[in-house]
Amino acid sequence: MLTGTDTVNGEQYDLDLSAGTLLLAAELTSLEKNEIRLQKKQKVELLKLDILRESGTGWHDKLEIARDAGRIIERTWVREDALNFLIDLAFVDPYAPYELGFRENDFKSALENVAARVGVESEMVGKILSTKKNALKAHIRYNWLYLFVSSIVRTIAVGFAIFFAAPLIGTFLSTGLGFMGVSVANQGLALLHAGTIDPMTAGLMGGRAFAGSVGNLSKSLLGGTGSFLYRVGSRQARIELGKLQVNFREVLLSDPVNIKAAESTIARLKQDRDETRETLNTERKLNDRGSERVTDIEQTIKAITGAIRWMEKELSRINRA
């Protein structure tokens, strides 16, 4: 376990995401008023708990109930790590791959409960969720509810169901802040919360999404050239862009010392958009007009452009202040 102000490594962060997802589910279940839905949520919660117990992380005999998962994340966090963790969880459906509804205010309360365990004030949770809602408006002509629900049904054929939903975290980390992406060190944990992640990129810290050059990171993660956001598809790209935008406002721009890093982040995102446009030109020559493949890339470019405009406005607002 980590102590003091140690930075979260890949394996630990993967475990944290699993525990955080389970804690959200447990809190939301406790707030459910509908008896039929409550019973369903309780069953899913137990399924998630059993998988976490069997994940081979040494917690088998330490988790009697779902809320015991709080012990996994209760330590002294580096604040930026804690904020990134909460940003990731803000984009999670705690019951995925199952579809069980919950109230927006209940989700806020559940996330506040997790925030308290990692030393973040409840007011910050309100800011994260508010910025998330505002940021997603930048993604023009797209049904976010459809994105939020449908994108979490992707699963990996591993012989058993996947009961944890974590985001595909992070396309890039700002080199101006000196952060590095971390990769999953425990395959079992990756499967536990892989409802919305690509197994090749599981465990990269979400809010700290931008590291190195876009092209270099794309090659290292995916073994090829071209845009990372194009390769994950428009739905997942919008999730990642949403997380980036929340991080941009609530973490990066919260400290004036990070202005240069913010400018660098926008520049790298523009580079990614340019690479995606080049890919689109190629794909248009190889596919029928209006094909799903071409349309998806077009939607990704729209999303990137919307995110860039949103971040430029946020940066301009800070510069005027």
N, C-alpha and C positions, 0 to 999 in steps of 0.2 A: 504493500500500500504506500501511497505517497504521503509525505509529511511536509510541514512547513510550506514553502512557496515553490516546491518543485514543479516544473512544467509537465503537463500531461503528455505521456507517450502514447503511441498508437494503440497498444493493447489495453492500457488503462482507460483511454478515451472511449474505446469501443465498449468496454464494460460499463463505463459511465452512461453512455447513450442507452444501453439496454436497461440499466437501473432507472434512469430518468423516464424512459418510456413506460416502464412498469409502474412507477410512482404516479405518473399522470393518469394511467388507467385506473389505479386504485382510488385515487382521489375523485375522479369523475364517477366511478361506480358508486362511491359513498354518497354522492350528491344526486343520484338518479331517483326520480319520483315515480316513474312508471314501473309497476311491478314486473311486467313481462320483460321489458327491456333490462331491468335490473338483474333478473336471473340470467339473462344472456351475457351481460357484462361480467357478472361474477364468474361464469364459466370460462370466458376468454381470459380474464385476469388469472385464474388458476392455471390455465394452459401456459400462459407467459411465465408465470412463476416456476412451473415445473421445468420449462426449458432453461431458464436461468440457473436453476439448481443443477441441471445436468450439463452445464456448459464447460465443465472442466476448469473452472477458475478458482476452485478452493472454497466456494460459498455454499456447497451442497447442504451442509448441516447447520448453516447460519441463517437460513431464510425460511422461517416458519410461516410467515404471512407476507403478502406483497409489500407492505410498508417497511418490512425489514430491509428492503433494497436501499432504503435511505442511508443505511450504514456504509454502503459502498461509496457514496458521494460525499459523505460528511467528513470534510477535512478543510484545511486552510488552502483555498484556491488563489492562484494569481488572478486578479480581477478580470483581466482580458480573457483568460481561459474560461472563467465562469460566465462572462457575458456571451462568449461564442457558444458555449454549451447551451445557454438559454435560447439563443437565436436558433440553433439547430432544433431544439425541442419545440419552438414556436411554429415550426413547419411540419410537425409530426402529427399523424393520426394515431393516437395511442392504441386503437383497437384493430388496426390493419393486420392481416388482410381482410378482416371482417368489417362490415359496414354497420356501425352502431352510432346513432346520432348523439350529440351532446350540445348543451347550450354554450354560447360564446362566453357568458359570464362565468360559467362553471369551469371552462377551460382556463380562463384567466386566474381563477382561484387556485386551480390545480398547479399552474405554472408558478404562481406566487409561493405555493408550498414548497416546490422544488427549489426556487430561488433562495428561500430562507435557509435551506440546508447547505447551500454553497456560498452563503454570505453576501447575497445581493438583495438590496432593498426592494420592496414590492412596487414602489414607484417606477423603478426601472423596467419591471415587467410590463407595466402600462405603456411605457414609451416604446418598448420593443414591439408590442402588438399593434399599437397605433401606427408606428412607422411601417410595419409590415403591410397594413391595410392601405396606407398611402402609397407605398412603393409599388404595390401590385397594380395600382391604377395606371402606372406608366406602361404596362403591358397591354397595348392597344388591341381592341377587338378580340378579346380572349375571355372565355368563361372560366374564371378562377375556381369556382366551385367544382366544375367538371375536372379541372386540372388536379385539384386537391384530392378528390376522391379517386379518379381513375388512375392516377399515376402510381398509387400505392399497391396496385394489384399485381404488378410484375413480381414474379417469384423465381427462385432458382431451383432447378430440378435436382434435389439432393436427397429425395426419399422421405422427407418429412416436411410438414408445413412450416412456414415461417411466420412467427407471431409477433415479432417486433418490427416497428416501422421507424427507421431512421433515414435522414436525408442522405443523398449522395454527396455529401459535403465537399465543397470547395474546388473551384476551378483554379484559382490562383491566390497567392499570398503576397501582400505588399512587401517587396524587398526593402523598401524604405524603413519598415519596422523590424526587419531582420528575422521574420518568422519563416518557418519551414513546414511544409506539409508532412503529415505522419501517415504511414500506411498501416493497415491492419496487421497485427501480429498473431491474432488468434482467429482461425477460420470459423470456429464454432460461434464466437461472438458475432462475427460478421453475418453469419446466417441468422442469428437471433433477431437482429434488428434491421434486416435487409429488405424490408418492404418496399423501399423506394430507392435502393442503392444499386449501383453496378458493382459487382464483387471486385472488380479491378481497381476501384477507387474508394472502396469503403474505408472509413476511418480518417480521411482527411478532414481537418478541423474546419467546420463550416463558416463561422463568422469570420475566420481569418483567411478567407478563401484565396487571396491573390499572392502568389509567390513566384519569383523568377519570371522569365519571359513566357508569354502565352505559348509560343511555339515549342520552347524547350520542355515545358511541363506537359504539353499535349503529347510530345514524343515519349517522354519518360513514362507517362501513365498508360498510353494506349499503343505504343509501339509503331507510331506512324506520324505523318505530317498532317497539317490541317487543324481546324478549329476544334478545341475540346467541346465547346458548347454545341457545335453541330453534331458531333459524334454521340452525344448523350440524348439527342432528340429535343424537340421544341418544348415538350411538357416538362422534362427534367431540367432543361435549361432555364425555364422560367422560375422554377423553384430555386435554383442556384443563384440566379440573378436577384430574386427577391431577398434571399439571405444576404447577398453581397450588399444590397442597398440598405438593409437594416444595419449591417455592420458599418457601412460607410458613414451613416448619420450618427448612430449611437455610440460607436467606438472610435472610429478614425477621426471624425470631425469634432469629437468631444475635447480634444487636446490640440491647441494651436500648433504644437510642435510637429504634428502629423500632416500639415498642409501639403508639403512636398510629396509625401507618400500618397496622399489623396489624389494629387494631380497625376502621379505615376500610375495609379490604379486606373484612372480614366483612360490614360494613354494606352495602357495594355489592353483594356477592353476594346478600344477602337481598333487596335491591331487584330484582335480576335474577330471583330466584325469584318475587317478587310479580308482576312483569310476565309471567312465563311462566304463572303461574296464571290471570291475566286472559286470556291467549291461549287457554289450555285451555278456559276457560268458553265463549269464543266458538266454538272449534272443535267443542265438543260439541253446539252448537246447529246446526252446519252439516254434520256428518258422522254416519254410522251409528255406533251404539254398538259399541265394540270395533274400530273401524277402525284400520288401521296408523298413520295420521296422528295420531289421538288417543292411541293407545298409546305412540307414540314421545315425544310431549310429556309424558305421564305418567312415562315412564322418565327423561326429562331432569330433571323436578322431583324425583324420588327421588334422582337423582345429586347435584343441587345441595344438597338437604337433607342428604344424607350427608356431603358435603364441608364444609358449614357446621358440622355437629356435630363433625366431626373437628378442624376448625380452632379451634373454641371450646374443645375439650378441650386442644389444644396450647397455646393462649394462657393458659388457666387454669393449666396446669402451670408455665408460665414465671412467671406472677404469684405462684404459691405459693412458688417457689424463693427 
